[in-house]
Amino acid sequence: MKTQYYTATTIDGFIADEHNSLDWLFEVDEGGENPFAEFFAGIGAFAMGSTTYEWILAHEDALEHPKKWIEPYGDTPAWIFSSRELPAIPGANLHFVRGDVAPVHAEMVTAAQGKNIWLVGGGELVARFADEGLLDEVILGVAPVSLGKGAPVLPRRITSSRFTLTGARPIGQFAYLTYDVSKPS
């Protein structure tokens, strides 16, 4: 079982623009492949921050159309980290939490039943898992887009001594890079 950060990023290291938009992502050619489906088949639980969740609510209209959540994620349990109250998507297996990531990670491990845990984002939430030594792998789909500013992949200094490149492959216009992540010393 691994805790994985799987995300798309621009070549200048942003996962969203300064308005938290992902419009840039949907303009990039995936070459007809869907690496996410293969990845998600190994996921038993996942977590995301409130900005990511609110983007899904707004752009997928998931409150009015819950199938927009159910179709890609099914009944896989999701933990939403937020310091404020957020509406729940009808029929989705959601757990709204706040605070320390370590006890939530333990709950996710139990719920995942031996499958992997996906940290959707944002980068600040993933960095909190990395700070606690709870991040095992980073998978970046690097797109040939430059935003100049926005939400960074990981808003922390994590040196190369903690990352080991284990894979690199092109898919459409994306370069998928996979890194193992060691515990902080």
NORHU-V799414 format. One record per backbone hydrogen bond with DSSP energy under -0.5 kcal/mol. CO is the residue of the C=O (numbers start at 1). NH is the residue of the N-H. Records with the same first field share a line. If there is no record, write none. Layout:
CO=NH, NH
//
This chain:
2=4, 117
3=136, 137
4=6, 119
5=7, 139
7=141
9=143
10=13
13=153
14=10
16=151
17=20
21=17
22=25, 26
23=26
24=27
25=28
29=173
30=33
34=37, 38
35=39
36=40
37=41
39=42
40=43
42=116
44=77
45=118
46=79
47=120, 121
48=81
49=53
50=54
51=55
52=56
53=57
54=58
55=59
56=60, 62
57=61
61=64, 65
65=68
66=69, 70
67=71
69=73
70=74
73=76
77=46
78=80, 95
79=48, 81
80=82, 97
81=50
89=92
92=94
93=78
95=80, 97
97=82
100=104
101=105
102=106
103=107
104=108
105=109
106=110
107=111
108=112
109=113, 114
110=113
112=115
116=44, 45
117=4, 119
118=47, 120
119=6
121=49
122=126
123=127
124=128
125=129
126=130
127=131
128=132
129=134
130=133
134=136
136=181
137=5
138=140, 179
139=7, 141
140=142, 177
141=9, 143
142=175
143=11, 145
145=11, 12
150=152
151=15, 16
154=156
156=158
159=162
160=163
162=182
164=180
167=178
169=176
171=174
174=171, 176
175=142, 177
176=169
177=140
178=166, 167
179=138
180=164
//
